[in-house]
Amino acid sequence: MHIPAPVTLVTGSSRGLGLEIARKFQERGDKIHTVWHRDVERGAELEEEFRRRTHRCDLTLAEPTDTLVERILEIDGKLDHVVHCVGDYLSASLADTTIEDWRALFESNLATAVNLVAALREPMRETGGTLVFFCCAGVGGMRGRRSSAAYAAMKSALMVFGRSLALEEGPHGVRINTISPGLIPHPDSHAETRDPDLQARVPLGRAGTLEEVAAAALWLSSSGSSYATGLDLALAGGWLQ
């Protein structure tokens, strides 16, 4: 009996964490749809690597997000898994965070998730699929922050959104979970992740890797986690716990 390959959408997949996740899911055998927004050169590279299932989309806008999901359904007829890797970061004190900064963080971290869910709710119910969001280490404990407070606030909102969505979509067989990474250095990450003093403070004594985060996303999108929903998986080596 032929079982069709899963169809997976990975947003924010032009580089960094999203790209690593897209590659890991493709290794599993999924049909991967990637998304880019601004970098035309990277978009062309993604077209080649992911067999032309690559889309340009501004997820802060509802109409293009609807069109993105419609296009995926036109190509592959279904949508099984979504990993949402979009979310700008800001390292600044509250005194140095402007209202424009707050708005930009809201649009990137929360509005994109809301638009995406609105577009894919029905297709995901049809497949009983999975959705993974990304938060940040320590956000579940409602910790105060000397820097990146606005970013953590947006991720806190995203966590509540994800857990509430898990309650709504559970009866339809859709599972929603979040991953909260700690220090995960890579060429496109913030310089703070490469700070040896911060890394030394991680209880496991090191930073995490893209491969470790991608493996967690893969697990949350597999039958191995079939009874997990509303979960926040802290992947931070004990950092900020």
N, C-alpha and C positions, 0 to 999 in steps of 0.2 A: 504494500500500500504506500503510495507516494504522499508524503507529508510536505505541504508547501513550506518554503523557508519563511521564517519570521520577517516582517517588515518593520524596520526600526528607524525612527527619526532622532538624530542627535543635533541639537541646536548649538550655536557657538562653536561649531566644529571646524573652523578654518585653521585653528592652531591650538597649542597648549592642551589642556585637559580634555576639551571636547574632541579634538582630533585624535588623541590617544584612545578615548572611549570608542569613537567611530571605528578605528582600526581593530580594536579588540572584538567588537561585535561582528565586524566583517569576517574576522578569523573564525568566529563561531559558525558562520554560514548565513548570517542575516543579510537581507537586502537593505543596504544602508542609504538613507537620505540625509545629506548634509546641508547645512545652511551657512551662508556668509552674507555680509552686509556691505562693507566698505572696500575691502581689499580685492580689487579686480584680478590682480595677478594670482593671488591665492585661490580665488574662485576658479580660475582656469586650471590650476593644478588639481583641485578637488574633482573637477569634471573628469579628468583622466583617471585618477586613483579610484573613484567610487562609481565608475561605469555610468557616468552621466546622470546619476540621481543626485544632482547638486542644484541648489536653489538660492537665488538672491532674495532676501526678504528683510524688511524692517519690522521686527516683532513688536515694537512699541505701538504699531498701528494695527487696528483690528482687521481692516479690509485686506491688506496684503497677507496677514496671517491666515485668514479664511482661504484665500487663494492658494497659499502654500499647501494646506491640508487637502484641498480639492485636487491639486495637481498630483500629490502623492497617491490619492485614491484612483485617479485616472491611470496612473502608471502601473500600480501594483494591486489595486482593488481592495486593500485593507491596510490597517495600521495596528501593529501588535504592541510595540514598545516605544516609549519616548523618554529621552534623557535630555533635560533642559539645562544647558550649561552657560546660559547668558546671565551676566550680572557684573556691572562695573564696580570697581573697588575705589575707595577713597581713604587715605590715611591722613587725618587731620583732627585737631581738637574741635570741640563744638564751637568755641569762640572763632575759629577760622573757617567754619563751614557755613557757606552762604545759603540762602533760600534757593538759589539756582542749583547749588550742589545737591540739596535735598530733593529737588524736583527731578534732576537727572538720575539720581540713585533710585528714586521711586520708579521712574519710567523703565530703567534697565532691569532692575531686580524684581519688581512686583508686577508692573503693567504687562511686561512681556509674558509672564506666567499666566496672568488672568486672560489675556488675549488668546494664548495658545490653548488653554483649557476650554474656552468657549468654542474654539474651532474644532477641537478633536473629541469633545465629550461623546457625541453619538457614535463615531467610528470606533472609539475605544470600548464602548459598551458592547458593540457587536462582536468584538474579539475577546472581551474579558482581559484587556491588556494591562500593562504596567506603565507607571509614570514616575520618574525619579527627578527630584529637584535638588539643587545644591545650596546648602546654608553655610555656616562657618563655625569653627570650633568654639565651644563655650556658650553659644547663643541660647541653648536650652536652659542654662542656669540663670539667665537674665542678669548677667554680670555687667557692672559698669565698666566703661572703657575710657582710658586717657587719650587714645587715638582710635580712629575708625569707628567711633560711636554711631555716626549716621549710617554707615554701612551695616553695622550689626543690627541697628534698629530695623532696617529694611529686610534683613535676613530673618529677624524675629517675626516680622509680619508674614514673610513667606512660609515660615514653619507653621504658624497658626493656620494660614491658608491651606497648606498641604494636609495638615491633620484634619481640618474640617472637611476638606474635599474627600479624604479617605472615608469619613463617616457617610458622606452623601453617596459616594460611588461604590462602596462596599457591597450593597445589595445588588448591584449590577455586575459584580464580579471583577471590577477594576480595582487594582491595588496602587496606592500612592505612598511613596516613601521619600525620605530625604537623606542625603549624606552631608555631614559637616566635617570637611577636611581641616586639618591644621596647617602646618608649614609644609608646603609642597613646592619646592623650587623647580623651575624650568625656565627656558629662555624667555618666555613671555610673562612670567610672573612678576609681582612686585618685588622690589629689592629687599624688602623686609624678610621675605621667605629665605633669603640667602645669608642672613645675618648669623654668623657662627655663635654669637652670644645667646641669641634666641634659641637656636637649635640645641645648644647645650642644656637649656632649661627644660627640654622635652623629657619626660620621665624615661622614655625608651632610649634617650641619648642620641637621637638623630632625627632628621627631617624625613618626611614620607616621600614616596615616589609616584609618578604618574601611573605606573603599572599597578600599584597597590590600589589607587583610587578607581582605576578602570575595572579592576577585578571585582571591587565592591559593587559597582554599578551593574556589572554583568550578573553577579549573584542576585541582586534585587530584581533583575529582569529575567529570572530563570525559575524553573519549577522547584529548585532547591529552597526558595524563599516563599513558597506558595501560600503560607499562612501568615505572612508578614505584611501588614499595612498600617499606616499611621506611624511608622517607625522612623526615628532619626538615628542614623548610624554615625556615631562619632569616630572619625578616622583620623586621629591626631596624636597617636602615641601617648595618650594621657595628658596632652597639652590642654590647659584651661579646664580640667575636669574638677 
